[in-house]
Amino acid sequence: MSTGPGAASVPAPRPPHEPPPTPNAPEAPPDTTGAAKTPGCPAEITGPPANATEARPSTPASPDASAAAHGQRASMFRSLRVRNYRLFFVGQVVSNIGTWMQRIAQDWLMLSLTGSSTAVGVTMALQFLPMLLFGLYGGVLVDRFPKRRLLFVTQTSMAVTGLALAALTLSGHVQVWHVYVAAFAVGMATVVDNPARQSFVSEMVGPDQLQNAVSLNSANFQSARLVGPAVAGVLITTVGTGWAFLFNGLSFVAPITSLLLMRTRDLHPVRRAPRAKGQLREGLRYVAGRPELLWPIVLVGFIGTFGFNFPVWLSAYADDVFHADAGSYSLFNTLMAVGSVSGALLAARRGTARLRVLIGGALAFGLLEIVAALAPSYWLFALLMVPIGMFGLTVNVTTNTAIQMNTDPAMRGRVMALYMMVFLGGTPLGAPIAGWATDAYGARIGFVAGGVVATVAAVTVGLILVRAGGLRLSVGWNQGHPRVRVLAQERADEPKSVPV
């Protein structure tokens, strides 16, 4: 039986077209016109608006886009042909390694200063709390101001924070409250940096390359997850945590330089939202009225809050279930990172973001968590981390791309801020619940509970999207093979078949 949503088998509609602004001309307010939609029906069913492309009119279709349209395989790294994105990608490679180094060094420093795991948890909460509290306001700023300028500010502020922490640590004057302030400052910068970076991708590559670029960003971050902690471990054990902070602070030179070297004329300009009252509520109403945006965000919220608490589960499995050491915990995380990189690269080969891929990936993710939780042997559990990482990343990339492609560019900052707030902001809420369930009932029950929530959420959201699109499943046989179709009934006597 198919778990995909209604017309998720067709590509998500492109964002509305936005012609380049006339030099020295005042910015126009956001365009609120478009094709009429049936209330409660996803955009994939009603079809894209008449001006359904964000690319400039004179821009020809890319060879990879034409290949995808004819069912041919597109290049996995095609978006790197875009000069601006190539600069951005290289800068992020260096910066992401530094980010992972600081995460490891920060936790180790707090443990060294206090000897308390609670203090480490407080530091983590301070870093994610600003996104939960102020994430939507960050989205409003991203829609109002040029994203490239905002990224200059946020990247510079995070560089200063890393360098300040390095100076305090290397000089021997660092105190606990210094680390708390630094974590909160990074969290505040992330409130604007995350939605700005996510939505700036479409301005660099355009809609045809969006999914590929988002996928490569995820592969970039997950690859740094393999390198950064290892480098941080070497530095911490040989010369101390301060040098890891110093590397992170200096690593921001790379993305800042990439932003300076970009060609403004090659960007895909978008109309910025003018300053006005009620823009926060406007963004929430915009998402609430569009099932193709609302329900994927709800799904990711449940999965991010209850299904991604791997630091809690994997450490408990290494210690309590398999009675292993810290090396096993590191191995579980490494194998999951390998799966995440693989999932990102596979997503990079797909030319479109289909909601059925999102629902299917979420369902597979939840079921694999349940299977892994009940795995009887150490190596079976370890190997299952690879597909879990792969499908978890598939959910993340597909949601990110589908939301961006279904959102009016003038609203994209607010919508992406809501997405990031739900996905990342759920960590301070879900981690304590997962920890309590694991402590009270054991690691296996805690892990199973997370998988069950993810599975139920995937099935529920899939059925809601099918119902919202006025669709029904048709299950039968065709030449001895099972055949599943989604039927969209525009008229009762003339159903329209949408392959799944």
NORNORZI-V281759 format. One record per backbone hydrogen bond with DSSP energy under -0.5 kcal/mol. NH is the residue of the N-H (numbers start at 1). CO is the residue of the C=O. If there is no record, write none. Layout:
nh->NH co->CO
nh->NH co->CO
This chain:
nh->8 co->5
nh->10 co->7
nh->12 co->353
nh->17 co->51
nh->25 co->22
nh->32 co->30
nh->41 co->38
nh->45 co->42
nh->46 co->42
nh->47 co->43
nh->52 co->49
nh->52 co->50
nh->53 co->51
nh->59 co->56
nh->60 co->58
nh->66 co->62
nh->67 co->63
nh->68 co->64
nh->69 co->65
nh->70 co->66
nh->71 co->68
nh->72 co->67
nh->74 co->349
nh->78 co->75
nh->80 co->77
nh->81 co->78
nh->82 co->79
nh->83 co->81
nh->86 co->82
nh->87 co->83
nh->88 co->84
nh->89 co->85
nh->90 co->86
nh->91 co->87
nh->92 co->88
nh->93 co->89
nh->94 co->90
nh->95 co->91
nh->96 co->92
nh->97 co->93
nh->98 co->94
nh->99 co->95
nh->100 co->96
nh->101 co->97
nh->102 co->98
nh->103 co->99
nh->104 co->100
nh->105 co->101
nh->106 co->102
nh->107 co->103
nh->108 co->104
nh->109 co->105
nh->110 co->106
nh->111 co->107
nh->112 co->108
nh->113 co->109
nh->114 co->110
nh->115 co->110
nh->115 co->111
nh->120 co->116
nh->121 co->117
nh->122 co->118
nh->123 co->119
nh->124 co->120
nh->125 co->121
nh->126 co->122
nh->127 co->123
nh->128 co->124
nh->129 co->125
nh->130 co->126
nh->131 co->128
nh->132 co->128
nh->133 co->129
nh->134 co->130
nh->135 co->131
nh->138 co->134
nh->139 co->135
nh->140 co->136
nh->141 co->137
nh->142 co->138
nh->143 co->139
nh->144 co->140
nh->145 co->141
nh->150 co->146
nh->151 co->147
nh->152 co->148
nh->153 co->149
nh->154 co->150
nh->155 co->151
nh->156 co->152
nh->157 co->153
nh->158 co->154
nh->159 co->155
nh->160 co->156
nh->161 co->157
nh->162 co->158
nh->163 co->159
nh->164 co->160
nh->165 co->161
nh->166 co->162
nh->167 co->163
nh->168 co->164
nh->169 co->165
nh->170 co->166
nh->171 co->167
nh->172 co->169
nh->173 co->168
nh->174 co->168
nh->178 co->175
nh->179 co->175
nh->180 co->176
nh->181 co->177
nh->182 co->178
nh->183 co->179
nh->184 co->180
nh->185 co->181
nh->186 co->182
nh->187 co->183
nh->188 co->184
nh->189 co->185
nh->190 co->186
nh->191 co->187
nh->192 co->188
nh->192 co->189
nh->193 co->189
nh->194 co->190
nh->196 co->192
nh->197 co->193
nh->198 co->194
nh->199 co->195
nh->200 co->196
nh->201 co->197
nh->203 co->199
nh->204 co->200
nh->204 co->201
nh->205 co->201
nh->206 co->202
nh->209 co->206
nh->210 co->207
nh->213 co->209
nh->214 co->210
nh->215 co->211
nh->216 co->212
nh->217 co->213
nh->218 co->214
nh->219 co->215
nh->220 co->216
nh->221 co->217
nh->222 co->218
nh->223 co->219
nh->224 co->220
nh->225 co->221
nh->226 co->222
nh->226 co->223
nh->227 co->223
nh->228 co->224
nh->231 co->227
nh->232 co->228
nh->233 co->229
nh->234 co->230
nh->235 co->231
nh->236 co->232
nh->237 co->233
nh->238 co->234
nh->239 co->235
nh->240 co->235
nh->243 co->240
nh->244 co->240
nh->244 co->241
nh->245 co->241
nh->246 co->242
nh->247 co->243
nh->248 co->244
nh->249 co->245
nh->250 co->246
nh->251 co->247
nh->252 co->248
nh->252 co->249
nh->253 co->250
nh->254 co->251
nh->255 co->91
nh->255 co->251
nh->256 co->252
nh->257 co->253
nh->258 co->254
nh->259 co->255
nh->260 co->256
nh->261 co->257
nh->262 co->258
nh->262 co->259
nh->264 co->262
nh->266 co->263
nh->267 co->264
nh->268 co->203
nh->269 co->267
nh->273 co->143
nh->279 co->276
nh->282 co->278
nh->283 co->279
nh->284 co->280
nh->285 co->281
nh->286 co->282
nh->287 co->283
nh->288 co->284
nh->289 co->285
nh->290 co->287
nh->293 co->290
nh->294 co->287
nh->294 co->290
nh->295 co->291
nh->297 co->293
nh->298 co->294
nh->299 co->295
nh->300 co->296
nh->301 co->297
nh->302 co->298
nh->303 co->299
nh->304 co->300
nh->305 co->301
nh->306 co->302
nh->307 co->302
nh->307 co->303
nh->308 co->303
nh->310 co->308
nh->312 co->309
nh->313 co->309
nh->314 co->310
nh->315 co->310
nh->315 co->311
nh->316 co->312
nh->317 co->313
nh->318 co->314
nh->319 co->315
nh->320 co->316
nh->321 co->316
nh->322 co->317
nh->324 co->318
nh->328 co->325
nh->329 co->325
nh->330 co->326
nh->331 co->327
nh->332 co->328
nh->333 co->329
nh->334 co->330
nh->335 co->331
nh->336 co->332
nh->337 co->333
nh->338 co->334
nh->339 co->335
nh->340 co->336
nh->341 co->337
nh->342 co->338
nh->343 co->339
nh->344 co->340
nh->345 co->341
nh->346 co->342
nh->347 co->343
nh->348 co->344
nh->349 co->345
nh->349 co->346
nh->350 co->346
nh->350 co->347
nh->354 co->352
nh->356 co->8
nh->357 co->354
nh->358 co->354
nh->359 co->355
nh->360 co->356
nh->361 co->357
nh->362 co->358
nh->363 co->359
nh->364 co->360
nh->365 co->361
nh->366 co->362
nh->367 co->363
nh->368 co->364
nh->369 co->365
nh->370 co->366
nh->371 co->367
nh->372 co->368
nh->373 co->369
nh->374 co->370
nh->375 co->372
nh->381 co->377
nh->382 co->378
nh->383 co->379
nh->384 co->380
nh->385 co->381
nh->385 co->382
nh->386 co->383
nh->387 co->383
nh->388 co->384
nh->389 co->385
nh->390 co->386
nh->391 co->387
nh->392 co->388
nh->393 co->389
nh->394 co->390
nh->395 co->391
nh->396 co->392
nh->397 co->393
nh->398 co->394
nh->399 co->395
nh->400 co->396
nh->401 co->397
nh->402 co->398
nh->403 co->399
nh->404 co->400
nh->405 co->401
nh->406 co->402
nh->407 co->404
nh->411 co->408
nh->412 co->408
nh->412 co->409
nh->415 co->411
nh->416 co->412
nh->417 co->413
nh->418 co->414
nh->419 co->415
nh->420 co->416
nh->421 co->417
nh->422 co->418
nh->423 co->419
nh->424 co->420
nh->425 co->420
nh->425 co->421
nh->426 co->422
nh->427 co->424
nh->429 co->426
nh->430 co->426
nh->431 co->427
nh->433 co->429
nh->434 co->430
nh->435 co->431
nh->436 co->432
nh->437 co->433
nh->438 co->434
nh->439 co->435
nh->440 co->436
nh->441 co->437
nh->442 co->438
nh->446 co->442
nh->447 co->443
nh->448 co->444
nh->449 co->445
nh->450 co->446
nh->451 co->447
nh->452 co->448
nh->453 co->449
nh->454 co->450
nh->455 co->451
nh->456 co->452
nh->457 co->453
nh->458 co->454
nh->459 co->455
nh->460 co->456
nh->461 co->457
nh->462 co->458
nh->463 co->459
nh->464 co->460
nh->465 co->461
nh->466 co->462
nh->467 co->463
nh->468 co->464
nh->469 co->465
nh->470 co->467
nh->471 co->466
nh->472 co->487
nh->474 co->485
nh->475 co->473
nh->476 co->483
nh->478 co->481
nh->481 co->478
nh->483 co->476
nh->485 co->474
nh->486 co->498
nh->487 co->472
nh->487 co->485
nh->488 co->486
nh->488 co->496
nh->489 co->470
nh->489 co->487
nh->490 co->488
nh->490 co->494
nh->491 co->494
nh->494 co->491
nh->496 co->488
nh->497 co->495
nh->498 co->486
nh->499 co->497
nh->500 co->484
